[in-house]
Amino acid sequence: MINSFKVGWISGMPRSGTTWLSQIFASSPDVRLKFCPLFSYEFKNLLDEKSSADDWNKLFLDVYNTNSEYLDQNYLRKDGLLPEFSIKRENPKHLFIKSTRFHNLIPHILALNEEIRFLHLVRHPCATIHSWLTNPKEFPSDANPLEEWRSGNCRKTGPGEFWGFDDWKRVNLQALSLSKLYPKQFKILCYEDLVNDTEKCTKEIFEYFQITYEKQTKDFLEQSRSKHDSNKRSVFKDPQLKESWLMKLDPLIVSQCIEELKGTELEQFLKA
């Protein structure tokens, strides 16, 4: 155990469902969730590939004990886009970090600490790309989707940024490799499986992290799937939206994505 708590890390490409997944964990009374510390004001780009195990342990302790608008995503809660969880233990046994950035640091973190556990979420590439291209807060209004969907360069403004189809391939190939190298520390979850059988998947991943499945989590799962908020940052979504890209994403993008993944390790993520 790192410090007096265990550390779990939720990773995945942007627009792959990691916010919803992170709130499932946050619903546990025994979890303290923090959002992307290395992108926060308090810890901006503090660590890198050269950082030591002690550096990471200190960061985890500081993050655990730091309250901030960004780390705690209070600005989204105020707008009703994330839930308020009233039942929380004073000193939760689990710190969870949710980050869609800094995937390049994950192999180093795993090599330095044999106790930390990762859960990597993978969503169909076309669904991920469609969600990004149609999000006005994430896709620049003056950028051309047909020119940017692959590289994502229009959205990369600093270190640790991963956007576009080429990064989707790179990040998820790394995830497959890490799941083989660290089978007890690195687990992959498909977004589509989480949507199709949410309670079963939640119980399985809670068991992986040794978290008790309690009523507050069960209530959140029902609430998050029973009401809909069209805001892109909301975790309250109609489950059927997972397939909206089928009708709305440019067919050229769809065909290129699928053709490039056929016959590769990544083809397994072409789930509906």
Secondary structure, 3 states (H helix, E strand, C coil): CECCEEEEEEEECCCCCHHHHHHHHHCCCCEEEEECHHHCCCCCCCCCCCCCHHHHHHHHHHHHCCCCCCCCCHHHHHCCCCCCCCCCCCCCCEEEEEECCCHHHHHHHHHHCCCCEEEEEECCHHHHHHHHHCCCCCCCCCCCHHHHCCCCHHHCCCCCCCCCHHHHHHHHHHHHHHHHHCCCCEEEEEHHHHHHCHHHHHHHHHHHHCCCCCHHHHHHHHHHHHCCCCCCCCCCCCHHHHHCHHHHCCHHHHHHHHHHHCCCHHHHHCCC
